[in-house]
Amino acid sequence: MTRRVLVASRNAKKLNELRRILDEAGVEGIEIVGLNDVPEYDEAPEIGATFEENAVAKARDGFAATGLACVADDSGIEVDALNGMPGVLSARWSGAHGNDGANNTLLLAQLGDVPDERRGARFVSSCALVADGVEEIVRGEWPGVIGRKPVGDGGFGYDPLFFPDGGDVSSAQLTPAEKDAASHRGRALRQLLPALAALAQN
């Protein structure tokens, strides 16, 4: 029997990322569905002060509305020279939610006079799983630096500006498999594999 698990997102790349991680780990018996696959419900605004608060609120909402085990994530980028901002405001840093180009342009402007050795940053993802008798919250971090111009056309968000530690290519230049292996969300989702595997057995 297949267990349907809701990922509280309409982002096909996020859904496919979890599908690939489950396949890679050999976890069977789970069908990943997104918000476009279930009846619409009221989604609470992301007003938490931390990634963890936002992720678990989204997962609780999804589980309560659909009865399906629900995985939700909240993610963003923390820049050392900006005292950890944009943080939970990453998607709307420039004012409009999800305007990647404007967000990247503003971030570059804010770091214009910051020298290379102080451009450290990390992508952060908090993922929550909520189901009957289950509430698990995990966190993944991916350290790197902010470049001086966008490079690459893959990925989304701040990927073209982010150069992972130890590499000379941006996150936007990585293949999906390379990104899954290293990324903040991949690191967080892999921590949920035992709980997801247990769900598949019930």
N, C-alpha and C positions, 0 to 999 in steps of 0.2 A: 504494500500500500504506500502511495506517495503522499507525503505531508507537504501541504502548501505553506510557504513562508513568505510573508509580505515584506518587501523592502520599501520603506516609506520614502520613495523617491520616484520622480518621473524621468530621471536621468538614465538613459539606456546604458551609458558607459558604466555607471555604478552597479546596475543590475548585472551586466555581463561580467564585471570584475568579480563579484561574489560567485557567479556561476563557474567561472574559470578556477577560482580558488577551491571550490567544492570538488570540481572534477579532478584537479591536481592532487587533492588529498584523498581521492577515492571515496568521498562521502556520497552515498546513493540514497534514494528515497525522498529527496527534497526537490520540490518544484518552486523556483523563485518567481514571484509575481511582483509587479510594481503597482503604484497608485493608479495607473491607467487601466489596470486589470480588475479593479474592485469598485463597487459603488462609491461615489464621491462622499466625503464626510468633511466636517469642519476641522481644519487643521489649526492648532493653536499657533499663534505667532512665536517666532524664536526670540524670546526676551530673556533667556537665561544669561547669567554672568559668565558661565563657563561652557566649553564644548560639551562636557558631561551632562550638565543640566538640560541643554537643548536636545541632545540625543535621546536621553531617557524620556523626556516629555513627548517627543515625536513617536517613540516606540510604544509608550503607554497609550497614546491616542489611537494609533493604528490597531493595536490589539483590542482595545475597548470597542472600536467602531466595527471591526470586521470579525473578531473572534479568531483571527489567524495569528500564529506566532509572528512577531514583528521585529525586524531589524531596522534600526535607524542610525544614521551617522550625522555628526556635525563636525565640520572640518574647516581648516583655514590655515593661514600662515602667520607665524610670529616672527617679527624682525627685531633683532637685538637693539639696533640703533633707534628704534621707535618704542623702546620699553615693552616689547612683546605685542605691539599692535601690528596689523589690524586685528589679529585674534578673531574673536567671535563676530567681528564686523567685516570680515574679509570679503564676503560676497557683495556687501553694499558700501564698501569703503569710499567710493566716489559719490555716493548718494543714491544711485539707482541700483536696485538689486540685480545682480548677475550681469552687469555690463563689464565684461572682462577687459575690453580695450581701455575703457576709462579708468578702471581700477589699476591696471598696470601702468598707465601713463601717470596717474597721481602718485603711485608708489615710487616710480623712478624719479619724479620731480622732488619728492620728499627726501630722497637719498642722494640727490644730485651732488652734494659736496662731501659725502661720506666716503672716506678712503676704503680701498679694497679690503684691508685687514679688519674693518669694522662692519662689514656687510653680511655678517652671519645671520642665519635665519633657520627656521625649521617649519616644515609642514606638520600639522597636528591633526589627527583624526580620533574622535571619540565615537565608539560604536556601542549601541545598547541592544540587547535582545530581551524582549518581554514576551512571555507566554504563560500558560497555566503553571503557577508555582515557580516560575523562573523570572529572575530579573538580574541580568549580568551587564556590567558596564566595563569596557576596556579602552585602552588608549594606545595609539601608535604614534611614534614621532620619526621624522625623516630629516636629518640635519643637512645643511648645505649653506650656500651663499646666494645673495641676489646679484645678478649680473647687471651690466650697464645698458643693455638693450635687449629686446625680445629676440629669441633665437628658436627656430623650430616651429612647426605648424601642427604638431600632435597635441593630445591632451586638452586641457581646458583651464580656466582660471589663471593662476599665476605660473603655470608650468613653463611658459617661454622665458621667464625671468629667473627661474630657480635652477641652480647648478648643484646637484647633490655632492656631498663631501667625497673627495677622492676621485671625482670625475671631471671631464672637461666638456661634457655635453649637457644641455639643459634637459629638464624633465620632459619637455615637449619634443625632444629628439629621440626619446626611448621608444622601443616597441612596446605594445601592450604587455607582453610577457615580462620584459625587463622591468617595466614600471610596477607590475603586480608583485614581483619578487622583492622590490626595494621600498615601495611607497608606504607612506603613513597609513593609508586605508588598508592596504594589503597586510601590513603588520598588525593592525587592530583586528581585522576580520579573521586572520589566522588564529588569534587568541579565542575566537568564538567557536572554532571548529569542534571542540569536544562537546559543547552544549548543543550545537546544531546536529551533530552526529547522534547524540542522545535523543533529541526530538524525533529524528528519523526512525528510531527504534520503537517509539511509543505509539 
